[in-house]
């Protein structure tokens, strides 16, 4: 990981940690959409067994696709 990636990861983590409680979310995550796959990159969940960093699913099965398109 280079300095720019580390800096952007820290910024994303900070925003996620702040917005989750502010918006009263039980689960907050940032995902990356790739070719046909959505992968969770940053996760905050009260029950960590529900989802975790690295989990993935087909893009066509995700709500994220509807938001982006």
Biopython code that builds the backbone (N, CA, C, O; Angstrom):
import numpy as np
from Bio.PDB.StructureBuilder import StructureBuilder

atoms = [
    (1, "UNK", "N", (0.852, -1.172, 0.000)),
    (1, "UNK", "CA", (0.000, 0.000, 0.000)),
    (1, "UNK", "C", (0.895, 1.231, 0.000)),
    (1, "UNK", "O", (1.815, 1.333, 0.812)),
    (2, "UNK", "N", (0.628, 2.167, -0.909)),
    (2, "UNK", "CA", (1.442, 3.385, -0.950)),
    (2, "UNK", "C", (0.825, 4.459, -0.055)),
    (2, "UNK", "O", (-0.247, 4.264, 0.518)),
    (3, "UNK", "N", (1.515, 5.591, 0.055)),
    (3, "UNK", "CA", (1.067, 6.669, 0.933)),
    (3, "UNK", "C", (-0.305, 7.210, 0.581)),
    (3, "UNK", "O", (-1.102, 7.512, 1.470)),
    (4, "UNK", "N", (-0.590, 7.336, -0.726)),
    (4, "UNK", "CA", (-1.894, 7.855, -1.150)),
    (4, "UNK", "C", (-3.013, 6.897, -0.764)),
    (4, "UNK", "O", (-4.068, 7.334, -0.305)),
    (5, "UNK", "N", (-2.795, 5.582, -0.946)),
    (5, "UNK", "CA", (-3.812, 4.601, -0.569)),
    (5, "UNK", "C", (-4.021, 4.609, 0.936)),
    (5, "UNK", "O", (-5.156, 4.535, 1.406)),
    (6, "UNK", "N", (-2.944, 4.699, 1.688)),
    (6, "UNK", "CA", (-3.033, 4.718, 3.147)),
    (6, "UNK", "C", (-3.804, 5.944, 3.619)),
    (6, "UNK", "O", (-4.636, 5.847, 4.521)),
    (7, "UNK", "N", (-3.532, 7.092, 3.018)),
    (7, "UNK", "CA", (-4.203, 8.331, 3.377)),
    (7, "UNK", "C", (-5.693, 8.266, 3.035)),
    (7, "UNK", "O", (-6.529, 8.676, 3.840)),
    (8, "UNK", "N", (-6.031, 7.755, 1.851)),
    (8, "UNK", "CA", (-7.443, 7.669, 1.471)),
    (8, "UNK", "C", (-8.169, 6.621, 2.317)),
    (8, "UNK", "O", (-9.336, 6.813, 2.659)),
    (9, "UNK", "N", (-7.495, 5.511, 2.663)),
    (9, "UNK", "CA", (-8.112, 4.515, 3.540)),
    (9, "UNK", "C", (-8.413, 5.120, 4.906)),
    (9, "UNK", "O", (-9.476, 4.868, 5.474)),
    (10, "UNK", "N", (-7.492, 5.911, 5.436)),
    (10, "UNK", "CA", (-7.694, 6.554, 6.737)),
    (10, "UNK", "C", (-8.867, 7.539, 6.671)),
    (10, "UNK", "O", (-9.661, 7.620, 7.608)),
    (11, "UNK", "N", (-8.975, 8.276, 5.582)),
    (11, "UNK", "CA", (-10.072, 9.227, 5.402)),
    (11, "UNK", "C", (-11.409, 8.496, 5.324)),
    (11, "UNK", "O", (-12.382, 8.919, 5.948)),
    (12, "UNK", "N", (-11.464, 7.411, 4.569)),
    (12, "UNK", "CA", (-12.692, 6.623, 4.435)),
    (12, "UNK", "C", (-13.087, 6.025, 5.784)),
    (12, "UNK", "O", (-14.255, 6.079, 6.170)),
    (13, "UNK", "N", (-12.125, 5.461, 6.494)),
    (13, "UNK", "CA", (-12.406, 4.872, 7.805)),
    (13, "UNK", "C", (-12.952, 5.928, 8.772)),
    (13, "UNK", "O", (-13.920, 5.674, 9.488)),
    (14, "UNK", "N", (-12.336, 7.096, 8.789)),
    (14, "UNK", "CA", (-12.793, 8.170, 9.670)),
    (14, "UNK", "C", (-14.217, 8.602, 9.350)),
    (14, "UNK", "O", (-15.029, 8.796, 10.255)),
    (15, "UNK", "N", (-14.518, 8.752, 8.078)),
    (15, "UNK", "CA", (-15.868, 9.153, 7.668)),
    (15, "UNK", "C", (-16.882, 8.074, 8.029)),
    (15, "UNK", "O", (-17.971, 8.383, 8.513)),
    (16, "UNK", "N", (-16.535, 6.818, 7.797)),
    (16, "UNK", "CA", (-17.438, 5.715, 8.116)),
    (16, "UNK", "C", (-17.698, 5.630, 9.621)),
    (16, "UNK", "O", (-18.835, 5.428, 10.047)),
    (17, "UNK", "N", (-16.650, 5.784, 10.417)),
    (17, "UNK", "CA", (-16.805, 5.736, 11.883)),
    (17, "UNK", "C", (-17.666, 6.880, 12.403)),
    (17, "UNK", "O", (-18.402, 6.714, 13.376)),
    (18, "UNK", "N", (-17.576, 8.033, 11.761)),
    (18, "UNK", "CA", (-18.347, 9.185, 12.195)),
    (18, "UNK", "C", (-19.803, 9.089, 11.719)),
    (18, "UNK", "O", (-20.723, 9.366, 12.488)),
    (19, "UNK", "N", (-20.012, 8.704, 10.470)),
    (19, "UNK", "CA", (-21.360, 8.715, 9.899)),
    (19, "UNK", "C", (-22.247, 7.586, 10.398)),
    (19, "UNK", "O", (-23.456, 7.778, 10.533)),
    (20, "UNK", "N", (-21.685, 6.416, 10.675)),
    (20, "UNK", "CA", (-22.493, 5.296, 11.155)),
    (20, "UNK", "C", (-23.302, 5.652, 12.395)),
    (20, "UNK", "O", (-24.528, 5.543, 12.377)),
    (21, "UNK", "N", (-22.641, 6.078, 13.477)),
    (21, "UNK", "CA", (-23.385, 6.463, 14.681)),
    (21, "UNK", "C", (-24.262, 7.707, 14.464)),
    (21, "UNK", "O", (-25.374, 7.781, 14.988)),
    (22, "UNK", "N", (-23.771, 8.664, 13.705)),
    (22, "UNK", "CA", (-24.532, 9.893, 13.459)),
    (22, "UNK", "C", (-25.859, 9.571, 12.770)),
    (22, "UNK", "O", (-26.894, 10.149, 13.102)),
    (23, "UNK", "N", (-25.821, 8.652, 11.814)),
    (23, "UNK", "CA", (-27.030, 8.264, 11.088)),
    (23, "UNK", "C", (-27.781, 7.123, 11.777)),
    (23, "UNK", "O", (-28.797, 6.642, 11.277)),
    (24, "UNK", "N", (-27.260, 6.698, 12.940)),
    (24, "UNK", "CA", (-27.856, 5.614, 13.738)),
    (24, "UNK", "C", (-27.973, 4.318, 12.940)),
    (24, "UNK", "O", (-29.008, 3.652, 12.954)),
    (25, "UNK", "N", (-26.898, 3.978, 12.251)),
    (25, "UNK", "CA", (-26.863, 2.757, 11.460)),
    (25, "UNK", "C", (-26.327, 1.600, 12.294)),
    (25, "UNK", "O", (-25.355, 1.765, 13.032)),
    (26, "UNK", "N", (-26.945, 0.445, 12.184)),
    (26, "UNK", "CA", (-26.433, -0.758, 12.841)),
    (26, "UNK", "C", (-25.227, -1.299, 12.074)),
    (26, "UNK", "O", (-24.318, -1.897, 12.650)),
    (27, "UNK", "N", (-25.242, -1.076, 10.775)),
    (27, "UNK", "CA", (-24.156, -1.532, 9.903)),
    (27, "UNK", "C", (-23.798, -0.392, 8.961)),
    (27, "UNK", "O", (-24.673, 0.232, 8.362)),
    (28, "UNK", "N", (-22.508, -0.130, 8.839)),
    (28, "UNK", "CA", (-22.021, 0.863, 7.871)),
    (28, "UNK", "C", (-20.869, 0.221, 7.108)),
    (28, "UNK", "O", (-19.998, -0.409, 7.708)),
    (29, "UNK", "N", (-20.864, 0.377, 5.804)),
    (29, "UNK", "CA", (-19.775, -0.192, 5.018)),
    (29, "UNK", "C", (-19.514, 0.614, 3.768)),
    (29, "UNK", "O", (-20.376, 1.342, 3.275)),
    (30, "UNK", "N", (-18.315, 0.466, 3.274)),
    (30, "UNK", "CA", (-17.919, 1.042, 1.989)),
    (30, "UNK", "C", (-17.505, -0.138, 1.128)),
    (30, "UNK", "O", (-16.682, -0.959, 1.533)),
    (31, "UNK", "N", (-18.078, -0.215, -0.049)),
    (31, "UNK", "CA", (-17.751, -1.329, -0.934)),
    (31, "UNK", "C", (-17.117, -0.828, -2.214)),
    (31, "UNK", "O", (-17.221, 0.344, -2.576)),
    (32, "UNK", "N", (-16.463, -1.751, -2.882)),
    (32, "UNK", "CA", (-15.832, -1.475, -4.168)),
    (32, "UNK", "C", (-16.548, -2.314, -5.211)),
    (32, "UNK", "O", (-16.702, -3.526, -5.053)),
    (33, "UNK", "N", (-16.986, -1.657, -6.283)),
    (33, "UNK", "CA", (-17.631, -2.376, -7.374)),
    (33, "UNK", "C", (-16.585, -2.684, -8.430)),
    (33, "UNK", "O", (-15.923, -1.786, -8.951)),
    (34, "UNK", "N", (-16.447, -3.960, -8.735)),
    (34, "UNK", "CA", (-15.515, -4.388, -9.770)),
    (34, "UNK", "C", (-16.301, -4.999, -10.908)),
    (34, "UNK", "O", (-17.515, -4.820, -11.004)),
    (35, "UNK", "N", (-15.626, -5.702, -11.748)),
    (35, "UNK", "CA", (-16.277, -6.349, -12.880)),
    (35, "UNK", "C", (-17.134, -7.498, -12.350)),
    (35, "UNK", "O", (-16.632, -8.588, -12.077)),
    (36, "UNK", "N", (-18.425, -7.237, -12.210)),
    (36, "UNK", "CA", (-19.367, -8.245, -11.778)),
    (36, "UNK", "C", (-19.376, -8.572, -10.297)),
    (36, "UNK", "O", (-20.115, -9.462, -9.876)),
    (37, "UNK", "N", (-18.568, -7.870, -9.480)),
    (37, "UNK", "CA", (-18.486, -8.216, -8.062)),
    (37, "UNK", "C", (-18.432, -6.965, -7.188)),
    (37, "UNK", "O", (-17.749, -5.994, -7.514)),
    (38, "UNK", "N", (-19.170, -7.006, -6.064)),
    (38, "UNK", "CA", (-19.109, -5.967, -5.043)),
    (38, "UNK", "C", (-18.341, -6.554, -3.865)),
    (38, "UNK", "O", (-18.695, -7.615, -3.352)),
    (39, "UNK", "N", (-17.284, -5.856, -3.437)),
    (39, "UNK", "CA", (-16.454, -6.334, -2.335)),
    (39, "UNK", "C", (-16.448, -5.288, -1.227)),
    (39, "UNK", "O", (-16.225, -4.105, -1.482)),
    (40, "UNK", "N", (-16.696, -5.733, 0.008)),
    (40, "UNK", "CA", (-16.693, -4.831, 1.158)),
    (40, "UNK", "C", (-15.248, -4.502, 1.528)),
    (40, "UNK", "O", (-14.441, -5.403, 1.755)),
    (41, "UNK", "N", (-14.925, -3.213, 1.588)),
    (41, "UNK", "CA", (-13.566, -2.761, 1.899)),
    (41, "UNK", "C", (-13.432, -2.182, 3.299)),
    (41, "UNK", "O", (-12.371, -2.294, 3.913)),
    (42, "UNK", "N", (-14.488, -1.568, 3.810)),
    (42, "UNK", "CA", (-14.498, -0.981, 5.157)),
    (42, "UNK", "C", (-15.835, -1.338, 5.786)),
    (42, "UNK", "O", (-16.885, -1.097, 5.191)),
    (43, "UNK", "N", (-15.806, -1.913, 6.988)),
    (43, "UNK", "CA", (-17.033, -2.401, 7.618)),
    (43, "UNK", "C", (-17.072, -2.006, 9.091)),
    (43, "UNK", "O", (-16.062, -2.073, 9.791)),
    (44, "UNK", "N", (-18.248, -1.595, 9.548)),
    (44, "UNK", "CA", (-18.505, -1.382, 10.960)),
    (44, "UNK", "C", (-19.870, -2.000, 11.244)),
    (44, "UNK", "O", (-20.889, -1.507, 10.761)),
    (45, "UNK", "N", (-19.893, -3.072, 12.022)),
    (45, "UNK", "CA", (-21.145, -3.748, 12.344)),
    (45, "UNK", "C", (-21.128, -4.155, 13.805)),
    (45, "UNK", "O", (-20.119, -4.646, 14.312)),
    (46, "UNK", "N", (-22.256, -3.946, 14.483)),
    (46, "UNK", "CA", (-22.353, -4.331, 15.890)),
    (46, "UNK", "C", (-22.114, -5.826, 16.047)),
    (46, "UNK", "O", (-21.447, -6.256, 16.988)),
    (47, "UNK", "N", (-22.648, -6.606, 15.142)),
    (47, "UNK", "CA", (-22.445, -8.051, 15.142)),
    (47, "UNK", "C", (-21.500, -8.373, 13.985)),
    (47, "UNK", "O", (-21.934, -8.511, 12.841)),
    (48, "UNK", "N", (-20.220, -8.489, 14.286)),
    (48, "UNK", "CA", (-19.213, -8.653, 13.241)),
    (48, "UNK", "C", (-19.368, -9.941, 12.441)),
    (48, "UNK", "O", (-18.755, -10.085, 11.383)),
    (49, "UNK", "N", (-20.182, -10.882, 12.929)),
    (49, "UNK", "CA", (-20.363, -12.117, 12.175)),
    (49, "UNK", "C", (-21.307, -11.931, 10.990)),
    (49, "UNK", "O", (-21.389, -12.796, 10.117)),
    (50, "UNK", "N", (-22.023, -10.800, 10.957)),
    (50, "UNK", "CA", (-22.973, -10.554, 9.876)),
    (50, "UNK", "C", (-22.245, -10.293, 8.563)),
    (50, "UNK", "O", (-22.517, -10.959, 7.564)),
    (51, "UNK", "N", (-21.331, -9.343, 8.551)),
    (51, "UNK", "CA", (-20.520, -9.036, 7.370)),
    (51, "UNK", "C", (-19.114, -8.687, 7.825)),
    (51, "UNK", "O", (-18.905, -8.295, 8.973)),
    (52, "UNK", "N", (-18.160, -8.828, 6.931)),
    (52, "UNK", "CA", (-16.785, -8.465, 7.274)),
    (52, "UNK", "C", (-16.042, -8.016, 6.025)),
    (52, "UNK", "O", (-16.466, -8.272, 4.898)),
    (53, "UNK", "N", (-14.928, -7.342, 6.254)),
    (53, "UNK", "CA", (-14.083, -6.862, 5.159)),
    (53, "UNK", "C", (-13.708, -8.047, 4.277)),
    (53, "UNK", "O", (-13.325, -9.110, 4.766)),
    (54, "UNK", "N", (-13.825, -7.843, 2.976)),
    (54, "UNK", "CA", (-13.483, -8.888, 2.021)),
    (54, "UNK", "C", (-14.671, -9.688, 1.525)),
    (54, "UNK", "O", (-14.573, -10.386, 0.515)),
    (55, "UNK", "N", (-15.815, -9.594, 2.238)),
    (55, "UNK", "CA", (-17.009, -10.290, 1.759)),
    (55, "UNK", "C", (-17.391, -9.729, 0.393)),
    (55, "UNK", "O", (-17.186, -8.546, 0.117)),
    (56, "UNK", "N", (-17.938, -10.572, -0.442)),
    (56, "UNK", "CA", (-18.323, -10.130, -1.769)),
    (56, "UNK", "C", (-19.610, -10.782, -2.229)),
    (56, "UNK", "O", (-20.064, -11.775, -1.661)),
    (57, "UNK", "N", (-20.180, -10.209, -3.256)),
    (57, "UNK", "CA", (-21.403, -10.731, -3.856)),
    (57, "UNK", "C", (-21.467, -10.220, -5.292)),
    (57, "UNK", "O", (-20.852, -9.206, -5.623)),
    (58, "UNK", "N", (-22.205, -10.917, -6.134)),
    (58, "UNK", "CA", (-22.372, -10.422, -7.499)),
    (58, "UNK", "C", (-23.012, -9.032, -7.508)),
    (58, "UNK", "O", (-23.943, -8.764, -6.749)),
    (59, "UNK", "N", (-22.511, -8.167, -8.358)),
    (59, "UNK", "CA", (-23.030, -6.795, -8.448)),
    (59, "UNK", "C", (-24.521, -6.796, -8.745)),
    (59, "UNK", "O", (-25.261, -5.987, -8.186)),
    (60, "UNK", "N", (-24.969, -7.679, -9.604)),
    (60, "UNK", "CA", (-26.388, -7.670, -9.976)),
    (60, "UNK", "C", (-27.309, -8.021, -8.808)),
    (60, "UNK", "O", (-28.510, -7.756, -8.871)),
    (61, "UNK", "N", (-26.761, -8.617, -7.740)),
    (61, "UNK", "CA", (-27.550, -8.949, -6.562)),
    (61, "UNK", "C", (-27.489, -7.863, -5.485)),
    (61, "UNK", "O", (-28.065, -8.035, -4.411)),
    (62, "UNK", "N", (-26.810, -6.761, -5.748)),
    (62, "UNK", "CA", (-26.604, -5.760, -4.711)),
    (62, "UNK", "C", (-27.407, -4.494, -4.963)),
    (62, "UNK", "O", (-27.678, -4.114, -6.102)),
    (63, "UNK", "N", (-27.777, -3.855, -3.859)),
    (63, "UNK", "CA", (-28.458, -2.565, -3.929)),
    (63, "UNK", "C", (-27.500, -1.495, -4.473)),
    (63, "UNK", "O", (-27.930, -0.533, -5.108)),
    (64, "UNK", "N", (-26.212, -1.673, -4.218)),
    (64, "UNK", "CA", (-25.205, -0.704, -4.671)),
    (64, "UNK", "C", (-25.316, -0.455, -6.169)),
    (64, "UNK", "O", (-25.154, 0.677, -6.623)),
    (65, "UNK", "N", (-25.586, -1.487, -6.924)),
    (65, "UNK", "CA", (-25.690, -1.361, -8.382)),
    (65, "UNK", "C", (-26.816, -0.396, -8.749)),
    (65, "UNK", "O", (-26.673, 0.413, -9.666)),
    (66, "UNK", "N", (-27.928, -0.484, -8.034)),
    (66, "UNK", "CA", (-29.061, 0.410, -8.309)),
    (66, "UNK", "C", (-28.726, 1.855, -8.004)),
    (66, "UNK", "O", (-29.179, 2.762, -8.703)),
    (67, "UNK", "N", (-27.934, 2.077, -6.964)),
    (67, "UNK", "CA", (-27.562, 3.438, -6.576)),
    (67, "UNK", "C", (-26.603, 4.040, -7.590)),
    (67, "UNK", "O", (-26.735, 5.210, -7.949)),
    (68, "UNK", "N", (-25.647, 3.259, -8.053)),
    (68, "UNK", "CA", (-24.623, 3.747, -8.971)),
    (68, "UNK", "C", (-25.184, 3.948, -10.369)),
    (68, "UNK", "O", (-24.841, 4.918, -11.045)),
    (69, "UNK", "N", (-26.041, 3.041, -10.803)),
    (69, "UNK", "CA", (-26.595, 3.140, -12.155)),
    (69, "UNK", "C", (-27.740, 4.070, -12.120)),
    (69, "UNK", "O", (-28.370, 4.313, -13.149)),
]
sb = StructureBuilder()
sb.init_structure("model")
sb.init_model(0)
sb.init_chain("A")
sb.init_seg("    ")
for serial, (resi, resn, name, xyz) in enumerate(atoms, 1):
    if name == "N":
        sb.init_residue(resn, " ", resi, " ")
    sb.init_atom(name, np.array(xyz, "f"), 0.0, 1.0, " ", f" {name:<3s}", serial, name[0])
structure = sb.get_structure()
